[in-house]
């Protein structure tokens, strides 16, 4: 979707990648953003992508065999395997919602980035998800369950204070809202059906009330 593409491009632009820079992408997935950055830092630069998922890293390696200025490795955001002040910038795209120790993760990102260079984190705030439905009671029940399914549903709203605690300077917060008016799009983007099934399985609500809500 254009909304996701726009925000991804913005997160990359805010890194201000330059020729010869060395950049770290935390939670790189299959490496698309690493490859995009690799073109910006040029042959004299390097982009390193880490992810905890071995399958993702293997796929990233396979698609980047001909690209010389990238590196993919299995990595743990709580214990980044790099020396202090290694990178000219670091980013994490929708990673913090899935981890439990945000301060520890951010402190590691700060440690490996050279002073004065950018750290960019793009993350949602799941308790800001709003759904318009005449069934107010079930909507509240579903949204509460949906948010609780993430390790850190408030990751987005917590970022500014986390940055302050790390004594970072020039902190900038950019909030953006995705508005969806079609149920099929909401199902695809927010995986509503998947979370409904999960909630039924965990007895957060029953199937009949969920079906009534969907209608």
RAWO-V247195 format. One line per field, one symbol per residue. ss: DSSP state (H for helix, E for strand, - for the rest). psi: psi as a letter, one per 40 degrees, with the letter a starting at -180 (. if undefined). A space follows every 10 residues. Layout:
ss->???
psi->???
This chain:
ss->-HHHHHHHHH HHH------- -EEEEE---- -HHHHHHHHH H----EEEEE E--HHHHHHH HHH------E EEEE------ ------E--E EEE--HHH-- -HHHHHHHHH HHE-----EE EE---HHH-- -----HHHHH HHHHHHHH-- ----HHHHHH HHHHH----- ---------- --HHHHHHHH -HHHHHHHHH H-----HHHH HHHH-
psi->iddddddddd dddddfhihe ihihhhfebe eddddddddd eadeaihhhi iehddddddd ddefdehdfi hhihihdegh fiiifdieii ihhfdddeid gddddddddd dehiheiihh hhiihdeehh hhidgddddd dddddddeei dgdeddeedd dddddefiif hhhhhihhhh ehddddddde fddddddddd defdiidddd dddd.
